[in-house]
Amino acid sequence: METDSKSSSHMRIKRYFRGKDLMMSPTLTIGKLSAKTGVKVPTIRYYESIGLIPEAPRTASDRRLYGAESEQVLGFIRHARDLGFSIEAIRALLDMARDPTKSCEEVNAIAERQLEDVEHRIRQLTALRDELQRMSDSCKGGSVGECGVLECLADHGLCIGTHGAV
């Protein structure tokens, strides 16, 4: 059964980065690639400039043309960014995905670190929500001069816990 799982995973990776249908000549302009992937044109240029996606061949008029492989890799990047992975983590994941014989231990370690980071941010946001709720509850609806929210904002010592930008 494990072989089927590995084989299936390998096929997804192969389809994603190495499938023969991805070897078609590039036909997508950067605008069309942007529309298909939901990634903004300046972001595509940035990813190209830092080597996250391969540099696109150019036409005689110096327009970039992208192929299906760029579209697939950009979709991978977009999904990973939506999940909060850093550019460095995505670069590592892309490098590992291109070598299906590698152990997925390092891939899982990156995912685990991301999960820990998300859980930490959730704890921070929960503390922030609780403090904001407490501040809001302290407002008696009187005049601004007696406003509990403004008092808390003016005197951090009135806050119950530690909080900061998330």
N, C-alpha and C positions, 0 to 999 in steps of 0.2 A: 504494500500500500504506500509506503514511504517513497518508493520509486515513482509512483504515479504523481505524487505531490511535487517531487523535485522536477519531474518531467514537465508537469503543467506550469510550474513556476518558470522553468527554463524557456518554455515556449512563449510565455508572456514577455519575458525579457527579450527573447529573440525577436518577437513581433515588434516590441517597442523600439529596439535599437538596431536590429540587424535583418529584419525581414526583407526578402527580395523586392517586395512591393515598395519598400522605402528607397530603393536605389533608382527610382525614376528621376529623370532630369528635373531640376528645380523649375517650378513654374509660378510660385506664389510670390507676389510682391510683398513688401513688408506690411503694407496696409491690409492686404488680404490675409496674411498670416496673423496679424493683430485681430482682425475680425473673427477668424476661425478659432483662435485660442483665448480671446478675451484678455490678452496681454497688450498693454499699451506700446505704441511704437517706440517711444524713448526707452522703455524698459527692455524691449527686444534689442535695441542698439547697445544698451548698457550690458546686457548679458553677453552679447557678442564681443564687446570691448574687453570684458574680463575673462573671456574664454569659456564661459559656461555653455554656450552653444557655438558650434563651428562658424567661422567666418563665412558669410554667404558669398557665392560667386557673383560677379557684377556683369551687367550687360554693357554693351558698347557705350550706352548713355550713362553709365555708372550707377544704375539702379540695382539694388540687391534683389536676388531671386533665391527663394527658399524652397526646399523640397519637403517631401513627406517626413523624412527623418527629423528635420528641424521642427516640424509641426508636432511630432510625437515627443521629442525631447522637451520642447517648450510646454507641452501639456503636462509632462512629468514635473517640470519645474514649478509650473503654476499650482498644481495639486499640492506639491510639497510646501510651497510658500503659504498656501491656504491653511495648511496644518501647522504653520509656524516655524518650519525648519529654516535655519540660517543658510545663507549663501554657501558658507564653508561646508556645512553638513550636506547640502544638496550636491555640491561638487564631489564630495566623497562618495555619496550614494550613486551618482552617475558613473563615477570611475568604477565602482564595484559592480554595478549593473552591466557594464560592458564586458565583464569577465565572469560568465556564469559558472565557472569551475570553482570560484572562490567560496569560502565558507560564508554563510550569512550571519555568523556571530557578530561581526563588526557592524553590519547593517542593523541588526537587532539592538546592539549597544547604542547606536545613534538614536534609534527610535525610543529606547528606554530613557536616554538623557532628555529627549524632547518631552516625553511624558512627565518626567520629574519637573521640568521647567514649567510645563502647563499646570501641574498640580500646585506648584509654588505660587504661580500667578493667581490661581483660583483662591488660595488661602489669603493672598494679599487683597484681592477684590472682595472677598467675604468680609474681611476686617474693615475695609473701606465702606462697604455697604452698611455694616452694622453701625459704624461711627456716624455716617450720614443720616441713618434712620434715627439714631439717638439725638443728633443735633436737631433734626426736623421735629421730633417729638417734644423737644424742649421749647419750641416756639408756642407761646400762649396766645398768639393772634392779637397782641396789643400794639403798642407803638414801636417804631423802629428803635427808639431809645431803650426799650426793654426786650429787644429781640434776642432770644436764646441762640439762634443760629449765628448772628453777628458776634455775640459774646464769645462763642466757641471759636470762631474764626480769628478773633482778635487775641485770644489767650489759649495757646496750644496746651497749656497745663490743664485746661478743663476737659480735654479729650481723655477717653478711657484707655485706649491702646495706642500703639504706634501705627502709623500709616504714612504712606507717601505715594509718589507717582508709581504706577504699575508699569 
